[in-house]
């Protein structure tokens, strides 16, 4: 039996299908992955992601410490702002990808992947500077993700006011009577919020949000839909698109490597790789033949193996079998005809632009009808 989040009793009561993920017993689906995926794309879904790790970094040297640890520009973050970034090994490989929230001048919160929580904590402690305190807040924190086009309306109703954060902002506030941190971040390709509250108030907030949001189309959503949603948006999953052997440059994430922000662990290796040019790169694949490109499947060009699938599934919104693959650099360009070996058969696939799905934005309202990225 794995660890259980504070919301676990609700998952049991709802009859969710439970799987082990990152050492936790987590809901993979309630009514079904397709229904939950479509619910998030068209209305809103509520995810229990309390398995994620949360660390508080504080002290007079917290900013230079984090500047050394991550690829982003920590010093440029003002209090109340958040950023997506990565921690790297000296070799340039990825320790983890994470969110950094600047709460005050000398206090930050890091949100890391569940399976990497212990590893990341050790990594940070090994490099800690004098004047830096590191506290693991994972066990005392519940984290709910409210995602989808109706998320703004639902949160407004739950807060009881008309104010909403801008993207990648964080504030202290009360949602449905529960005090915590509210951030406008997410992992689905949709607008939405992530809510950090004391663990003993997590179940209360879960129930209240479903009660308030139900009339607006809010449904519970599991890790299955979370995975298909992030795949359509071509968002990386650690252990698949990022590993200790895969660098941010190979994963197409150079935009999150701030070369001028100062030295960070792995910078020299990444700079050398940038100057030489990467030899492999993450590509988006759409299947031409019938078949799903599962993680680990070989990718070939004219019978020669040139890479492997990192993630793949049926994309419910784009209505195609899609995948991400790490391939030799020359084969990562859109329009390339490749093959994916599915159960011993080489099936035709095409390289397309990423992401597969992109939320369309309306100048008037900020978001409009869904748009497709590389899939037409």
C-alpha positions in Angstrom: 0.0 0.0 0.0 1.3 3.4 -1.0 1.0 6.7 0.8 -2.4 8.4 0.7 -3.3 12.0 0.3 -5.7 13.9 2.6 -8.3 13.6 -0.1 -8.1 9.8 -0.4 -11.4 9.1 1.6 -13.3 11.1 -1.1 -11.7 9.0 -3.9 -12.8 5.8 -2.2 -16.3 7.1 -1.6 -16.6 8.1 -5.3 -15.5 4.6 -6.4 -12.3 5.9 -8.2 -9.9 3.5 -9.8 -6.8 3.7 -7.7 -3.2 3.0 -8.9 0.2 3.4 -7.4 2.0 6.5 -8.7 5.3 7.8 -7.3 4.8 5.8 -4.1 1.2 7.1 -3.6 -2.2 5.5 -4.0 -3.8 7.9 -6.5 -7.1 8.0 -8.5 -6.5 7.3 -12.2 -10.1 7.9 -13.1 -13.7 8.3 -11.7 -16.3 8.2 -14.5 -13.6 7.5 -17.2 -10.5 9.1 -18.7 -12.3 10.3 -21.9 -15.2 11.9 -20.1 -12.8 13.6 -17.6 -10.5 14.8 -20.3 -13.4 16.3 -22.3 -14.8 17.8 -19.1 -11.6 19.7 -18.4 -11.3 20.9 -22.0 -14.9 22.2 -22.2 -15.9 23.0 -18.5 -13.6 22.2 -15.6 -12.0 19.4 -13.6 -10.7 19.2 -10.1 -7.5 17.1 -9.5 -6.0 15.9 -6.2 -2.3 16.4 -6.7 -1.4 16.4 -3.0 1.3 13.8 -3.8 3.5 16.6 -5.3 6.4 17.7 -3.0 6.5 21.2 -1.5 9.7 22.7 0.0 10.0 26.0 1.8 13.4 27.7 1.1 14.1 30.7 3.4 16.9 32.8 4.8 19.1 35.7 3.8 21.0 33.7 1.1 17.9 31.9 -0.3 17.9 33.9 -3.6 21.6 33.3 -4.5 21.2 29.6 -3.4 18.2 29.0 -5.7 19.9 31.0 -8.5 22.7 28.4 -8.3 20.3 25.4 -8.2 17.9 26.1 -11.0 18.1 27.2 -14.7 15.7 30.2 -14.3 16.3 33.7 -13.2 15.2 33.6 -9.6 16.4 37.1 -8.8 14.0 38.5 -11.4 11.0 37.0 -9.6 9.2 39.6 -7.4 7.2 38.4 -4.4 3.9 37.0 -5.6 5.3 35.6 -8.9 6.0 32.0 -10.0 8.1 30.4 -12.7 8.6 27.0 -14.2 12.3 25.9 -14.2 14.6 22.9 -13.9 17.4 21.6 -11.6 20.3 20.0 -13.5 23.3 17.8 -12.8 26.8 19.0 -13.7 26.5 16.9 -16.8 23.4 18.9 -17.9 21.0 16.1 -17.3 17.8 17.0 -15.5 17.4 16.3 -11.7 13.8 17.5 -11.9 11.5 20.1 -13.4 9.6 22.2 -10.8 7.7 25.4 -10.0 9.3 28.2 -7.9 7.0 30.6 -6.1 8.5 33.7 -4.5 6.4 34.3 -1.4 8.5 37.1 0.2 11.9 38.7 -0.3 13.7 35.8 1.4 11.1 33.0 1.3 10.2 30.7 -1.6 8.2 27.6 -2.2 9.4 24.8 -4.5 6.9 22.3 -6.0 8.5 19.2 -7.2 7.5 15.9 -8.8 6.1 13.3 -6.4 8.5 10.5 -7.3 11.5 12.9 -6.9 10.6 14.5 -3.6 13.2 12.6 -1.5 15.9 12.8 -4.2 15.3 16.6 -4.7 15.4 17.3 -1.0 18.7 15.5 -0.6 20.1 17.3 -3.7 19.1 20.7 -2.2 20.4 19.9 1.2 23.8 18.7 -0.3 24.2 22.2 -1.9 22.7 24.3 0.9 24.5 27.5 1.7 24.9 29.1 5.2 22.0 31.4 5.7 19.5 29.1 3.9 16.8 27.0 5.6 15.1 24.1 3.8 11.9 22.7 5.2 9.9 19.8 3.7 6.2 20.9 3.8 4.9 17.9 1.7 3.1 16.0 4.5 1.4 19.1 5.9 0.2 20.4 2.5 -2.9 19.4 0.4 -2.8 20.6 -3.3 -5.8 20.8 -5.5 -5.7 21.8 -9.2 -8.8 23.5 -10.6 -8.5 23.5 -14.4 -10.6 24.3 -17.4 -12.4 27.2 -19.1 -14.9 27.5 -16.3 -12.1 27.6 -13.6 -12.1 31.4 -13.3 -15.9 31.5 -12.8 -15.8 28.7 -10.2 -12.9 30.2 -8.2 -14.7 33.6 -8.3 -17.8 31.9 -6.8 -15.7 30.0 -4.2 -13.8 33.1 -3.1 -16.8 35.3 -3.1 -15.1 38.2 -4.9 -14.5 39.3 -8.4 -10.7 39.4 -8.3 -8.6 36.8 -10.1 -4.8 36.4 -10.3 -2.9 36.8 -13.5 -1.0 33.8 -14.9 2.0 32.7 -12.9 1.1 34.8 -9.8 0.5 33.5 -6.3 -1.3 35.1 -3.3 -2.6 34.2 0.1 -6.3 34.0 0.2 -9.5 32.1 1.3 -11.3 29.7 -1.0 -14.6 28.3 0.2 -13.6 29.4 3.7 -10.2 27.6 3.6 -7.1 29.8 3.9 -4.1 28.9 1.7 -2.0 29.9 -1.3 -3.8 30.4 -4.6 -1.7 30.3 -7.8 -2.7 30.6 -11.5 -0.7 27.7 -12.8 -1.5 24.2 -14.1 -0.5 21.2 -16.2 -3.4 20.7 -18.6 -3.0 23.2 -21.4 -6.1 25.0 -20.0 -6.5 28.1 -17.8 -6.7 27.2 -14.1 -5.5 27.4 -10.5 -3.6 25.4 -8.0 -4.6 25.7 -4.4 -2.2 24.9 -1.5 -4.0 24.5 1.9 -3.2 22.8 5.2 -3.5 19.0 4.9 -6.3 18.8 7.5 -8.4 21.2 5.4 -7.8 19.6 2.0 -10.8 17.2 2.1 -13.1 20.0 3.2 -12.0 22.2 0.3 -12.4 19.3 -2.2 -16.0 18.8 -1.2 -16.8 22.5 -1.1 -15.4 23.1 -4.6 -17.3 20.2 -6.1 -20.4 21.5 -4.5 -19.9 25.1 -5.6 -18.6 24.2 -9.1 -21.0 21.3 -9.9 -23.7 23.6 -11.4 -21.0 25.1 -13.6 -19.8 21.7 -14.9 -17.0 20.9 -12.5 -16.2 17.2 -12.2 -13.4 15.2 -10.4 -10.6 14.2 -12.7 -7.9 11.6 -12.2 -4.3 11.1 -13.3 -5.4 9.4 -16.5 -7.0 12.5 -17.9 -4.2 14.6 -16.4 -1.7 12.6 -18.6 -3.7 12.9 -21.8 -4.3 16.6 -21.3 -0.7 17.4 -20.7 0.4 15.2 -23.7 -1.9 17.1 -26.1 -0.3 20.3 -24.8 3.2 18.7 -25.2 4.1 19.3 -21.5 6.9 17.2 -20.2 6.5 14.4 -17.7 9.6 13.7 -15.6 10.9 10.2 -16.2 9.7 10.4 -19.8 10.6 13.7 -21.6 13.1 14.7 -18.9 15.5 12.4 -17.0 19.0 12.6 -15.6 20.2 11.5 -19.1 18.0 14.0 -21.0 18.9 17.7 -20.9 16.5 20.7 -21.1 17.9 21.5 -24.5 17.2 18.1 -25.9 13.7 18.3 -24.5 13.1 21.6 -26.3 13.0 23.7 -23.1 15.9 26.1 -23.8 13.4 29.0 -23.2 13.5 28.1 -19.5 17.4 28.2 -19.4 18.4 31.8 -18.6 22.0 32.0 -19.7 22.5 35.6 -18.4 21.0 35.0 -14.9 24.3 33.8 -13.5 26.0 30.5 -12.9 23.9 27.4 -12.1 24.7 23.7 -11.8 25.0 22.3 -15.3 25.4 25.6 -17.1 28.8 24.8 -18.5 27.6 21.4 -19.9 24.5 22.9 -21.4 26.4 25.8 -22.9 28.8 23.4 -24.5 25.9 21.3 -25.8 24.3 24.5 -27.2 27.5 25.5 -29.0 28.0 22.0 -30.5 24.3 21.6 -31.3 22.1 18.8 -29.8 22.3 15.4 -31.5 18.8 14.4 -30.5 15.6 16.4 -29.9 12.1 15.8 -28.7 9.6 15.6 -31.6 5.8 15.4 -31.9 4.4 12.4 -33.7 1.0 11.8 -35.2 0.2 8.3 -36.3 -0.7 7.8 -40.0 -1.4 4.0 -39.6 -3.7 2.8 -36.9 -1.8 2.2 -33.6 -0.9 4.1 -30.4 2.8 5.0 -29.9 3.4 3.9 -26.3 6.3 4.9 -24.1 9.5 3.0 -25.0 8.5 2.0 -28.5 11.3 2.2 -31.1 11.1 5.0 -33.7 12.7 4.2 -37.1 13.4 6.0 -40.4 13.6 3.6 -43.4 14.1 0.7 -41.1 16.9 2.3 -39.1 16.2 2.9 -35.4 16.7 6.7 -34.7 15.0 7.1 -31.3 12.2 6.1 -29.0 8.7 7.2 -27.9 8.8 9.0 -24.6 5.0 9.3 -24.2 2.0 8.4 -26.3 -1.8 8.0 -26.2 -5.0 8.7 -28.1 -5.6 12.4 -27.9 -9.3 12.8 -27.1 -9.5 16.5 -28.2 -7.4 16.2 -31.4 -9.0 12.8 -32.2 -5.6 11.3 -33.3 -3.1 8.9 -31.9 -0.2 11.1 -30.8 3.2 10.8 -29.1 6.4 12.5 -28.1 9.6 10.9 -29.2 13.3 11.5 -28.6 14.9 11.2 -32.1 18.1 12.1 -33.8 18.1 15.8 -34.5 17.7 15.7 -38.3 14.5 13.7 -37.9 12.8 16.1 -35.5 11.7 18.5 -38.2 8.0 18.7 -39.0 7.0 16.8 -42.1 9.4 13.9 -41.6 7.9 10.5 -42.4 8.9 8.0 -39.7 7.8 4.6 -38.3 6.9 3.5 -34.8 7.3 -0.1 -34.0 4.0 -1.2 -32.4 3.9 -4.8 -31.3 6.5 -5.8 -33.8 5.0 -3.9 -36.7 6.4 -0.7 -38.2 3.6 1.7 -38.5 3.7 5.1 -40.4 3.9 8.3 -38.4 4.5 12.0 -39.3 6.5 14.6 -37.3 4.3 17.7 -36.5 4.7 21.0 -34.7 4.3 20.9 -31.0 2.0 21.3 -29.1 -0.7 19.1 -30.6 -3.4 21.2 -28.9 -3.3 24.9 -28.1 -6.0 26.8 -26.3 -7.2 29.6 -28.6 -7.3 33.0 -27.0 -9.9 35.7 -27.6 -8.7 39.3 -27.4 -12.0 40.3 -25.8 -12.3 37.5 -23.2 -8.8 36.0 -22.9 -9.9 32.5 -24.1 -11.9 31.2 -27.0 -12.6 27.9 -28.7 -10.0 25.2 -28.6 -7.3 25.4 -31.3 -5.2 22.5 -32.7 -1.4 22.9 -32.8 0.4 20.5 -35.1 -2.6 18.2 -35.7 -4.9 19.2 -38.5 
